[in-house]
Amino acid sequence: MMMQAQRTAVWYMVALCWSIAIQQGESWVATLHPPQGTSKRTELFSSASTSRNSSPLPANNTTIDRERGATLPPPFVLNTFLSSAPETVATTLSSSSSSWQTTCDDVNRPPSLNILLRTLHQLTREGSSTDIRGRFLKHKLIGKVSSMAHEIARQDSGPYAPLTPFAAYCLGYGLAQLVLSDKQQRNKQLDTTTTTTPIRIALGQDPRSHGMRLADSFARGVESVGNVQVLYTGIATTPACAAFCRLHNTDAAVMITASHLPADRNGFKLFWKENGQCLSKGEIGLLGSFASQCAVEWFSKGVVPPASGNDAVMCHQWVDFMPSYATSLKRCIQREVEGNADANQDTNCLEGLKLVVNAGNGSGGFFNQVLQDLGANVQGSIGIAPDSNFPLGVPNPEYKPMIDATIQACQSVEADLGIMLDTDSDRCGFVVKTNQRNDDGSLHYEPLNRNRLIALLGVLFAETKPGCAVVTDSVTSEGLSTFLEEKLGLRHVRYLKGYQNVIGKAKELTELGILNAELAMETSGHGAMKENFYVDDGTYTALKVVSLLARQKQQAKEENDNEASTTLLDLIADMEEMDVIAELRFKMLDDSLQTMHQVFDYCALEIERLSQSDDEDHPSDLSAAVAAKHWSIDDENLEGIRLRVGGGQFFMMRKSLHDPIVSLQIEANSADEARRLIVEPLLQLFESQPQIKSHLDMTALRDF
């Protein structure tokens, strides 16, 4: 044991001297400092308190460009076991299904440190996402860092990045350093002196069972940096965290959630205070570099960072900002329904409406009380209480089980509208009643989501902001474009899938004066509006639809039309819709992200080749001839490959943002047309190519 400790110390000191030598002339220096005092903290939900040493901040000249993202700092002086290139802080994912099976490392560092750094790299690798997501893996609260690394390595996280309490601690430290660097840079640009005002970071979580343990570790990591405080709120929603950050001038906000993903997944959504905007991909990469520095520090200490366990969070202060956020939503509804922008108390503006909220036992159940306080009848609502077990399934407004459960709840009380929220309430969907009844006499309901929801919001903005632009993701239909542009006189801009891509494009077009993008909306239900500072907020989208319905009711009452025959679906009746709208998802047989990228390239190239050929080139191949005759590449598409097949029909193939999956979006007039024009040619094409057939699970295509 003594020999091992001595050997580690020698490695550290030799590498430290070596790193300093190669860094001569560099202006950025990070060194290990001894602890400098302790800070008082508030231990929530637990009578125990823990004293922790604060870690001083390294001086740095890191540049953060808010438009282009962050540039990585020069290599760490803590390069004890690291490569000199920042991008090799940890070994990248291998093509193996195991998270830990890699090729031979080209750096000389202990295997247990490799595990910790590789975990952080997987979570924060630049360009992957503006969110940090992974599969939760637990480890012991106390002990040696090397033992913890071995415990993590023995667990299988599948194709997903392992998200551990230790990683959360390091990420918290990384965010604190990132915010500090940004603040120092701003002070320098403004030529102001550094003040002693504490940096404050808001922290919330969804109901997942491991959320509190991650919150505790993240908060401790943040507050290990001097003069940085965490304001913890417990169960919250993502848009509430973003709004709190913007309105109450915290320097950043963090929401611990994995949104609609399974209960064993979790992650972090991070926001700057400026209008609640998310961190860029480049900034996430820089955060990961700081986090890796923290991991090396703790590895050198040899012990696991302090933790409270599963039922307590160590932080500066507990602040419940959900009531304030709920009040702001109520005032927005009153403004929409009554035109009273100065309301300071609740009114019964929703009286007479029967509404069903299905929050899926996530964080959004508070919205039910918002509606009830304004006079709505919400007796049929389901999934209101937060529950880490998600008894109705993990909430996702796109999933058929959630839609069916909401329809059933609406039928039981003959509701006017059903509202579905995802786990952290930044996405929504609806079910609406029609003027028909089912064979059993019950009211008939249909989903109002995807293209339909975007079209309905387009109707709203065509009235209030004529000629404005609507920015959507890449998988919206041809019929939606025609409806928005030709029927409503709006501009439709398709952009890359990913809610932050869509929102970022809308903000860019507006700020540059190119278009007035009032709405940024994904077919998944993510939606942000200019009037709401482009905050991605499912509850705000819901209040817009609820308010529209309330105005319809009021108009019918004034006209003595108690039947109110006009429905929300009638407002978008002129939008052409396909009978078949399907998304097929193809897994990689080896669950590898690297394989997914390679297979997609093969698929896209073959699809392009076939679409550009002549049908006469395939005299004996009927499926190929059909494809060559009908397929036409959409040259304006910016993601994956999208082909029109005539009559408003199309298919689009793209890579998943987070998982080793290739997605195929199909819209066709009938199932027969979909099979003849799309499915059969694709299946024959893929099966004829060994590099595709040997890696792509085509079950969904065969079963269509």
N, C-alpha and C positions, 0 to 999 in steps of 0.2 A: 504493500500500500504506500509506504513512504517513498520507495523507489519511483512508483508511478507518479506521485505528486511532484517529486523533484524533477522527473523527466518532463512533465508538462510545463513546469515553471521555466526550465531551461529553454524548451521550444519557444515559449512565449517571449522571453527576454531576447533571444537571438533574433527572432523574427521581427520584434519591435525595433531593435537597432538597425536591422537590415532595411525595414520599411522606411525609417527616418532617413537613412542614407540615400535611398532611391528617390525620396521625396524632396531632396534639396532643391530650393528654388520655388517649390510650390507654396502658394499663399494659404492653402487650406490644411489645417493640422488638427487631427482629433487624437486626444490622448486619454489614457485612463487616469482619473484623478481619485484621490481618496475621498470618502464621504465627507460632506461639509454640512453637518447639522441635520436636524430632523424637522419634520413639519407636522402640525396638528391636523388630524383628519377626523371625520365623523364616520363611525361604523354604523351602518344601517341594518336594521332587523336583527342585530346581534349585540349582546352586552359586552362581548369581547372586543378589545381594541388592540391594534398591532402598531408598534413603532417601526417606522421604516426610514432608512437613510435616503436622502435626496441625492440625485446624481447631477453634478454640475454640467453645464452645457459646453460643448466644444465650440470654440470660435470657428467660424467658417465664412467663406465667400460664395456660398451656393447661390446660383442665379435661378429665380423662378419667373418664368415668362407665362403670364396667365392666359395668353392667347394660344401659345404653342405647347404649353405644358412645362414641365420642369426639366432642367438639365441636371444630370447626375453630378455629384461632387467628384473631385479627384479621388483616386483610390484611397481606401482607409489606411491610416497609419496602423490601424488594427488589422493589417493584412497578415497577421500571424500565420494563419493557415489558408489565406485566400489568394486567388489569382490576382494579378495587378489590374485586370480589366474588370470594371464594375459589373458588366453583364454576366460575368462568371462568378458572382458572389455565391451561387449555388448551381449545381449541375441541373440541367434542364430535364424535363420529363423524357423518359425513354419511350420507345415504342412498345415496351412490355406492359401488360395489364397491371403489373405490380408497381406501386408508387416508388418502391425503394430499389428496384433492380435496375442498375445503370451500367453504362460502359465504364471502363477504368478511368478514375479521376485523374486529371492532369495537374492536380495541386497536391501539396503535401500537408494534409491536415487529418486529425483523428476522425475515424468513421462516425463517432457519435456527434461530432460537430457538423459533419457532412449532413446528417439527418436533419438537424435543426435548421441549417441554412437552406437546404433544399426545400424544406417545408415552406419557409418564408418566400423563397423564390417562386414556388408554385402559386402561392396565394397572391403575389403582387407583380408577377412578371408583366413588364410594360407592354401595352398593346392588347392585352387579353380582355379587359373590361374596366369600367369605371367603378364597379362593385368588387368587393373582396368576398369570395365564397369558397366553402369547402365542406367536407364531411367531418363532423365533430368526433374527435378522439380524446378520450380522457386519459389522465395520468395521475400519479400520486401527488398529494399536496406538498409533501416534504421529501427530502432525500437529495441524492447526488444528481447533477445535471446529466452525467453520462448514463446513469441508470434510467432516468426519465427518457432519454433518447432511445435507449434499447426498448423500453416499454412501448413507445410510439411506433418504432419500427416493426414490432411484432404484430401490430394491428393492421388490418387491411382496409384502406380507404378507397379501394377500387380505382376507377379512373379519376377520382376527385382529389383535390389538394387536401391534405390532412389539416384540420383546424383544431388546434389544441389551446388549453389555457396559457401555456408558455408562449405560443405564437401570439395570442391575444395581448399578453403583457408587452411583448416586443413591438407589436403594431401600435399599441397605445403610446409607447415611448416614441416610436417613429412619427406618429401624428403630432405629438407635442413639439418635437424638433422641427417638423415641417412648418407648423404654424409660427413657431418662434423665428425661423429663418425668414418666412414671408414678412412678419412684422418688422424685423430688423431691416430688411431690404426696403420696406415702405418708409420707415423712419429715415433711412439714409437718403432716399429719393426726395423726401420732403424736407430734408436737412433739419430734422428735429432730434432732440436728445431722447435717449431711451428713458421711459418712465418706469416706475415701480408698480404700475397697475398690473394686477395678475391677468394672465391669459386664462380665459374661461372656455370650457368645452362642454356642451350639452350631450347627454348620453341617455338613450332610451333603448327598449328591447321589445320584441314580440313575445308571445307566451311560451316559446319552446323551452323544454325542461332544462336545457343546458345554457339558456340565455343569461341567467344570473351569474353563473360561474364565469362565463366569458366576460360579462360586464365587470365583475370584480377584478379580474386579471387585467382587462383593458384599462380600467380606471387607475389601478395601481401603476401600470406602466406609464400612463400620462403623468401622474403626480410624482413619479420618480424624478421628473425634470423640474427643477426649481421654479417657483412662481407660476405654476400652471395648475389650474383647479378644474375639477370635474363636477358638474351639476347633474345629478342622476335623477331620472323621473320614473323609473320602473316601466310598467307596460305603457307603451305609447305607439303612435303611428309614425311612419316615415314622413309624410307631409307635415305633421305637427312638429317633429324635430326640426325640419327645414325652416318652418315658419318661426319657431321659437328662436332659432339662430339669427334669422333676418330681423325680426321685430325687437328682440331683447338684446341684440348686440353682443351675443357670445361670439367668440372668434371662430368657432367651428361647431359642428354637431355631428353626432354619430348615432346611427340606428343599427342595432344588432338584430338582423333578420336574414332569412333566406327566402323571403317572399312566399311564392306558391310551391317551392320545392319541398320534398319529403321531410318528415320531422327529424331525421338524423342529419340534416344539412343545416348550416348556419353561415352567417357572414356579417359584413359591415358595409353600410352605405354611409358615405362621408360627405359633409357639406361645408363650404366656406360660408362666411357671414354675408357676403355680397349677394343679396337676393336669393340666398339659400341654394346657390349653384353647387353642383357636385364637383368633387376633385376630378381633374383630368386624368387620362391614362398615364401621362408623363409624371404627374404629381404622385400617383399611386406607385409608380416605379421608384421615385425618389424616397417615398415613405418606406418602401421595402428595403432600400439601402440603409436608412437610419435604423430600421428594425434589425437588420443583420448585424449592425454594429452593437446593438443592445445584446443580441444573442451571444456574440463573442465575449462581451463583458461578463455575462453570467457564466459562460463556459469557463472563463478564467477563474471566477470565484469558486466554481465547482458545486454550487448548491442551487436548488430550485428557488425561484423568487417567492416571496411570501404570498399567501392566498387565504381567503376567508372560507372557501368551500362552496357548497351549492346554494346556500341560503342566506348569504350576506354579501353586501357590496361596500367596500371601503372607498369613501369619496369625500370631497370637501363639503357637499351639501346635497340634501334631497329637495328637489323642487318639482312640484306637480304642475306641469304646464298644460295638461290636457283640458282642464276646465276653461282656461282662457281661450284655447283653440276652439273648443266647442261653442263658446259664446260668439266668436268671430264668424263661425259658420251660420249660426242663427241670424246674426245681423245681415249676412249676405242674402239669406233666403228672404228675409223681410224686405230687403231692398229690391230683390227680383220680383216678388209677388205684389208688394204694396207700393213700390216706388219710393219708400221712405228710407233715405240714406242716413237719417239722423236718429233712427230708433235706438233707444237705450234700455228698452225692456221688452220682454217677450210679448207677442200677440198671438192670437189664434188664426194666423194667416193660412194655416194648412187644415183648418177645420173642414170636415166632410171628406177628407181623403183617407182611404184605407191603404196603408203601406206595409209591406213586409220587408224587413231587413234580414238578410242572411250574411252574417259576418264570419261564418265558418269557424266560430270559436277562436278567432284571431284577435287582433287589437282593435278592430273597427266597431265593436259592439256599442261604444259610446254614441255613435251616430243615431242609434235607435232612440236614445233619450233626447237628442237634439230635435228630432222630428216630433216626438211626443210633446215636448215642451211648447211646440208651436201649434198644437191642436190636432195633430194627425192621430188616427187610430192605428196603433202598431201591435195589436194583440196577437197577430199571427206570426210575428217575427221569430226566427230560429237562429241558433248558433251565436247568441249574443254574449254569453259569459266566456271570457278567455279560458282556454283549456289546452294544456300542452299535449294532450293525447289526440286532439283533433277528432272527436268521435264521428263527425260528419265527413271526414276526409280533409286533407290539407286544402284550404280554400283557394280555388282558382276559378274565376268567373268564366273561363273558356271551357272548363271540364263539364262533360255531360252530367255526371252524378250531381254536381252542385246545381246545375241548371234544373234538372229534374226535381231535386228536393225543393228548390225555390218555387217551381210551378205548383207542386203539390201543396206547399204551405199557402200559396196564393189562392188556390182553388178552395181550400178549407174555409177561408174567410171571405172569398170573393173580393180579393184585394184589387185596387186600381193599378198597382205597380209593385213589382218585386225588385229589390236592390241587392246585388251581390258584391261583396268586397273581398279582396284577397287578404292574406295574413296581415300585412302591414298597411293596408288601405291606400296604397298608391295606384291601385287598379280597380276598376269596377265594371259591371255588366248589369243588364236588366232583363226581366221578363215582363211583357205587357199583355194586357187582355185585348182580344179582338172583339168584333161584333158577332162572333159565332159561339155556339155551344157544342160540346162533345156529345157523343151518342148517349152517354149516361146523364146528360143534362147539366154537367158542370161547365163552368166558363172555360173557354179555350184561350190558352196563353202561348205566346211565342217568344223566343229569345230576341232581345234587342242588344246586339253586340257587334263587334267587328265592323264590317262595312256599314251596317245599318246604324250603329251608334255614331260613327263619324258623319254619316249623311244627316242624321237628326241634329247634331250640333252645328252642322253646316247651315241647316235651315235657320237656327237661332242667330248665327252670325251674319247670314245674308240679310236679316232684318235689321240688326243693330249696327253692323259694320259692313255695309255693302261693298263688294269688290275686293274684300280682304283675301288673304291666302290661307290655305289649310295645308300644313305639312304632315305627311303620313309616312309610314314605313313602306317598304318595297313590295309587300304582298297584297296591297289593296287591289280591288277589282277594276276591270275596264268600265263596268257599269257605274261605279262610284265616281270615277273621273268625269264621265259624261254628265252625271247628275250635278256634280259640284260646279262644273264649268259651263255647261250649256243650259241647265235648268235654273241654277242659282246665281250664275254670273260671278262665281268665285274663281280663284286661281288654285289649282291643285299641284302640289310639289311632292313627288315621291322621292324618298331618300333611303339611306341605309337602315335596316332593321336594328333595333336597340333603342330604348326610350331616350337615352341621353344623346344619341345621334340625331334623333328626330327633333328633340327639344333644342339642341345646340344649333341645328340648321335653321329652325324658326327664329331663334334669337339673332343669329347672324344675318339673315335676310332683312329682319326688321331694323337692327342697329345700323346696317350699311345703307338703309334707305332703298333697298332693291324692291322689297314687297312689305306689306303690312301683314305679317303672319300672326293672326289672332289666335290660332289653334294649332297645337302640335299634338298629334294623336297616333298611337299605335293600334293596330288591330287587336292586340292583346288586352287593351283596356287602359293602358298607360295614357294619361292625358294631361297636358299643361296648357294654360291659357295666358295670354299676354296680360289680361286684366288681373290675374292672380300671380303676377311676377314670374310666370313660367315655372311655377312649382308643380311638380308631378304629383297630382292629388286626385285620387279616386273619389273622395268624399266631396270635393268641389265639383267634379263632373256630375256626381249624383244630385247635388243641390240644384244644378242648372236644369236637369231633367225634371226633378220634383217640382221646381218652381214653374216650369212650363206647363206641367200637368195641372197645377193649382190655378194658373191663369185660365186654362181651358175650362176648368170647373166653374170658375167665377163668371166667365163669359156665358156659359150655358145657363147659369142661374139667372143672370141678368136678362137673358133672352127667353126665360121661362121654358127652357128646353131641358127638362129633367133627365132625359135619356142620354143627352150628350153623345150623339152618334159618332162624332169625330174622334178617332184614336190617334195615338202617337204614330202608329204605323201608317196611318193615312197621310201623314205629312211627308212621308218619303215614298209614297206609292209610285211615283214616276221614276224611281231608280230601278234600272233593269237588274234583276238578280238571276243567277244561275240556279238550276234545280240541284246541282251537285256542287258542293263546296267541301273539299276534303283536304286534310293534311296527313300525308304518310311520312312516317319517320323510320329511317333505316339505320340500325345500329352497326357498328363495326364488330366483326367477329372476334377481334382481339381487344375490344374496349380501349383502343388507343387513339389519342388526339392526333398524333403524327400520321397514323394510317388514314384517319378521316380526311386530313388535308390532301394527302396524296390521291386517295380514291376519288374525292370530289373533283380534283383536277382532271383525272382520267375521264370521269363521267361528262364533265362540261366540254372537254375537247371532242369527245365522240358525238355528243349531241350537236355541237356546232358543225362538225364535219357532215353529219347526216342532213342537217337542215339546209346546208349549202349545196348539197348534191342535187341531181336531177332525178325525178321519179323514173325516167327511162333507164337510169343506171341500175335499177333493181328489178329487172323483168320477172325474176322468180321469187322475189321476196316481197310479199304483199305488205307486211307491216312497215318495212323500210320505204317502200314506194309511197305509202300513205303519209309517212312522216315527211319525206322529201317534198311531197306535194303541198302539205298543209302547214308545216312548221315555218314560222318566221320569227327570227330573233328580234327582241325588243332592244334596239340600240340605245335607248334612253335609260335603260335599267342600270342601276349602279351597284347591284349586289347579286352575287351568284350568277345564274343564267335564267332568263325569262323568255318564253316563246309564246307568241300568239298562234292559235290554231283555227281562227275564223269564228265569226258570229259572236264576238265578245268573249270567247273561251280562251283560256291560257293555262300554262303550267309554269312553275318556277321552282328551280332547285337551288338550295343554298346550304351553307354549313351552319350548324348550331353555334350560338355564341359561347356556350359554356360546356357542352357535353360532346362526346365522340359520336355524333349523330348527324346524318344528312337528312334534310327535310325536303319533301316534295309537296308543293301547294298546287291543287288542281281545282279549277272552276270550269264546269261544263254544263251544257243544256240538259244532259241526261246521263245516266250511268253507262248506257250503251255507247254514247258518243265519247265519254271519257275513256272507256276501254279501247274503242277502235282508234281514236286519234292520239291518245296519250299513253295509256298503260301498256297495251300490247306492244307497240313499237319500242317503248323504253325497256320492257322486260326482255324482249328479243335482243336488243342492242347490248344490254348489260351482261346477259348470259353468254354472249358471243365473245366477250373480252375477259380473258383469264385474270388480268390484274384487278378487274372489278369483281368478278364472280367469286374469287377466292377470299375476298375481304368484306364484302357488303352483304348484310342480311336482307334479302329481298322478299321476305315472308309477306310483308304488308302489300307489296306490289302483286305478288301471286294471288293473294287472298282478296284483292279488290273486286 
